[in-house]
């Protein structure tokens, strides 16, 4: 039994709505996954900075007073970059 033209239009409209909903869900999932990856990368970078700072503080603590140097932001970021390069190699 064939559908009337009006019924077929309703079926086509419903199919279009479902396809649009599925497309939107896929887009939202892709955006969410991208946001999660960016957030995880930032967390890892901050953890590397914390680790670099801790290493430099511990190294500073174990040095003699005459050998000790100030810990700078540049020294922390340099060590963090080196750690990150090592981990990702």
Secondary structure, DSSP 8 states (H G I E B T S, - for coil): ----HHHHHHHHHHHHHHHHHHHHHHHHHHHHHHHHHHHHHHHHHHHHHHHHHHHHHHHHHHS-TTT-----HHHHHHHHHHHHHHHH-
